[in-house]
Amino acid sequence: MALPLEKEYTIQDIYDLPEGERAELVDGKLYMMAPPSTNHQRIVADMLYQIKSFLESNEGKCEVFPAPFAVFLNETDTTYVEPDLCVICDERKISKKGCMGAPDWIAEIVSPASKRMDYYVKLFKYRSAGVKEYWIVDEEKKEVTVYDFANDNMEQYAMSEEIAVNLYEGKLNIHF
């Protein structure tokens, strides 16, 4: 849930947070982040391993980064997110601070506190920023929603299914 907008927050407000506190910033609204659950981290680690293994064995030019990893979706100082996983294929976007611009693929693992953010706020923000593919992994529902923005398509899968990554034209499948 967003903090009341008494002012427009900036990325500097993110950096000024007390040690150990995490938040995301979307259009000047600050969203505090709860610590992830153990199952959330298991899903992130498993996906990270599968993606990294694929990239290394296929000499891919892309890199995968898990949270916390800063993503500055645009040039304003009012939007800063930390996706659970992001894949960046343009090395010019990777800086010492994080990703400068839209990653190619983002995956968010839904938690009870992040549902609205992942399903609505980030969906719109990621699409408008130029993300090519966005996955919402909902462990509670046991489903994965895949938004293939590059081809204007959306599919839902059971977590028990093998799910093809559109970015790699079916050469990479994720198993949960």
GICORNOR-V436089 format. One record per residue. N is the residue number from 1. RES is the residue in three letters. SS is DSSP state (@ for helix, = for strand, . for the rest). PSI is psi in whole degrees, 0 to 359 (NA if undefined). Layout:
BEGIN
n->{N | N}
res->{RES | RES}
ss->{SS | SS}
psi->{PSI | PSI}
END
This chain:
BEGIN
n->{1 | 2 | 3 | 4 | 5 | 6 | 7 | 8 | 9 | 10 | 11 | 12 | 13 | 14 | 15 | 16 | 17 | 18 | 19 | 20 | 21 | 22 | 23 | 24 | 25 | 26 | 27 | 28 | 29 | 30 | 31 | 32 | 33 | 34 | 35 | 36 | 37 | 38 | 39 | 40 | 41 | 42 | 43 | 44 | 45 | 46 | 47 | 48 | 49 | 50 | 51 | 52 | 53 | 54 | 55 | 56 | 57 | 58 | 59 | 60 | 61 | 62 | 63 | 64 | 65 | 66 | 67 | 68 | 69 | 70 | 71 | 72 | 73 | 74 | 75 | 76 | 77 | 78 | 79 | 80 | 81 | 82 | 83 | 84 | 85 | 86 | 87 | 88 | 89 | 90 | 91 | 92 | 93 | 94 | 95 | 96 | 97 | 98 | 99 | 100 | 101 | 102 | 103 | 104 | 105 | 106 | 107 | 108 | 109 | 110 | 111 | 112 | 113 | 114 | 115 | 116 | 117 | 118 | 119 | 120 | 121 | 122 | 123 | 124 | 125 | 126 | 127 | 128 | 129 | 130 | 131 | 132 | 133 | 134 | 135 | 136 | 137 | 138 | 139 | 140 | 141 | 142 | 143 | 144 | 145 | 146 | 147 | 148 | 149 | 150 | 151 | 152 | 153 | 154 | 155 | 156 | 157 | 158 | 159 | 160 | 161 | 162 | 163 | 164 | 165 | 166 | 167 | 168 | 169 | 170 | 171 | 172 | 173 | 174 | 175 | 176}
res->{MET | ALA | LEU | PRO | LEU | GLU | LYS | GLU | TYR | THR | ILE | GLN | ASP | ILE | TYR | ASP | LEU | PRO | GLU | GLY | GLU | ARG | ALA | GLU | LEU | VAL | ASP | GLY | LYS | LEU | TYR | MET | MET | ALA | PRO | PRO | SER | THR | ASN | HIS | GLN | ARG | ILE | VAL | ALA | ASP | MET | LEU | TYR | GLN | ILE | LYS | SER | PHE | LEU | GLU | SER | ASN | GLU | GLY | LYS | CYS | GLU | VAL | PHE | PRO | ALA | PRO | PHE | ALA | VAL | PHE | LEU | ASN | GLU | THR | ASP | THR | THR | TYR | VAL | GLU | PRO | ASP | LEU | CYS | VAL | ILE | CYS | ASP | GLU | ARG | LYS | ILE | SER | LYS | LYS | GLY | CYS | MET | GLY | ALA | PRO | ASP | TRP | ILE | ALA | GLU | ILE | VAL | SER | PRO | ALA | SER | LYS | ARG | MET | ASP | TYR | TYR | VAL | LYS | LEU | PHE | LYS | TYR | ARG | SER | ALA | GLY | VAL | LYS | GLU | TYR | TRP | ILE | VAL | ASP | GLU | GLU | LYS | LYS | GLU | VAL | THR | VAL | TYR | ASP | PHE | ALA | ASN | ASP | ASN | MET | GLU | GLN | TYR | ALA | MET | SER | GLU | GLU | ILE | ALA | VAL | ASN | LEU | TYR | GLU | GLY | LYS | LEU | ASN | ILE | HIS | PHE}
ss->{. | = | . | . | . | . | . | . | . | . | @ | @ | @ | @ | @ | . | . | . | . | . | . | = | = | = | = | = | . | . | = | = | = | = | = | . | . | . | . | @ | @ | @ | @ | @ | @ | @ | @ | @ | @ | @ | @ | @ | @ | @ | @ | @ | @ | @ | @ | . | . | . | . | . | = | = | = | = | . | . | . | . | = | = | . | . | . | . | . | . | . | = | = | . | . | . | = | = | = | = | . | . | @ | @ | @ | = | . | . | . | . | = | = | . | . | . | . | = | = | = | = | = | . | . | . | . | . | @ | @ | @ | @ | @ | @ | @ | @ | @ | @ | @ | @ | @ | @ | @ | . | . | . | = | = | = | = | = | = | . | . | . | . | = | = | = | = | = | = | @ | @ | @ | . | = | = | = | = | = | = | . | . | . | . | = | = | . | @ | @ | @ | . | . | . | . | = | = | . | .}
psi->{139 | 145 | 150 | 137 | 88 | 337 | 170 | 118 | 157 | 175 | 329 | 325 | 327 | 313 | 338 | 358 | 150 | 151 | 132 | 345 | 139 | 147 | 162 | 159 | 121 | 117 | 42 | 0 | 134 | 127 | 112 | 147 | 132 | 154 | 144 | 154 | 169 | 315 | 323 | 312 | 326 | 316 | 315 | 313 | 318 | 315 | 316 | 314 | 313 | 317 | 312 | 318 | 317 | 312 | 317 | 321 | 344 | 14 | 42 | 147 | 354 | 159 | 147 | 138 | 131 | 162 | 151 | 122 | 122 | 132 | 118 | 98 | 331 | 185 | 356 | 166 | 25 | 8 | 125 | 123 | 161 | 81 | 153 | 319 | 142 | 144 | 128 | 124 | 348 | 103 | 339 | 341 | 345 | 123 | 180 | 333 | 337 | 219 | 125 | 91 | 185 | 128 | 164 | 321 | 133 | 139 | 132 | 133 | 118 | 137 | 164 | 324 | 343 | 3 | 306 | 318 | 311 | 318 | 336 | 296 | 307 | 325 | 309 | 315 | 314 | 317 | 312 | 337 | 344 | 13 | 136 | 325 | 135 | 123 | 133 | 112 | 114 | 98 | 324 | 316 | 348 | 42 | 160 | 126 | 124 | 117 | 113 | 82 | 328 | 329 | 14 | 54 | 153 | 133 | 150 | 141 | 152 | 147 | 344 | 348 | 158 | 126 | 123 | 139 | 117 | 325 | 329 | 22 | 44 | 4 | 341 | 124 | 137 | 133 | 131 | NA}
END
